[in-house]
Amino acid sequence: NFMLTQPHSVSESPGKTVTISCTRSSGRIASNYVHWYQQRPGSSPTTVIYEDNQRPSGVPDRFSGSIDSSSNSASLTISGLKTEDEADYYCQSYDSSNHRVFGGGTKLTVL
Amino acid sequence: QVQLQESGPGLVKASETLSLTCTVSGDSISSFYWSWIRQPPGKGLEWIGYIYYSGNTNYNPSLKSRVTISINTSKNQFSLRLNSVTAADTAVYYCARDGDLGWLDSWGQGTLVTVSS
């Protein structure tokens, strides 16, 4: 099995760009798709990126996803930050036994 | 638009069994995988397991000995049973639709289950 490690928190100003990393502890990051969820306080998670870099309909193109094999990590980038983007973000993948694995979550503060 | 709704007791005594049901509307449960996920207060998400409409299951190894997920296709529902609960099982429990590429694309609103001593 593997773990997905995210920074505990990040902060940035409105209008700026922030990147949240998600590093896989073992095995290749490209082996299994990575999905990203946004969770606002008191709400269920919703998808912002699926299958590494796909955006569900309704998610603004300010959100983008990528993977980097050299660092064995996935990244979620949010550009043109808005106060409404303030939330917890979770990456998630699955292992060779199809067990779903979540990262620990990153608290994004837009100040 | 698929919708999921969790239901069940909000309070369970320690050592007893936690039982929750997820009712799916707007889509047939006879496709996709269907997962349970939980989130202790102030903490991150933990996948519990999934069931396929055929009845095949897959559980988080850390919970496997205590978990049973079942499905009732005639009622468009699937259920979670977690036995021998402790305070560490206190969490918001979510049900979600789960694609074969691991994408949890639709979630219920979640239900808080508190384990009391």
Interface residues (C-beta under 8 A of the other chain):
Chain A: N1 N32 Y33 H35 Y37 S44 P45 T46 T47 Y50 E51 P56 Y90 Q92 S93 Y94 S97 N98 H99 R100 V101 F102 G103 G104 G105
Chain B: S35 I37 G44 L45 E46 W47 Y50 N58 N60 P61 Y94 D98 L101 G102 W103 L104 D105 W107 G108 Q109 G110
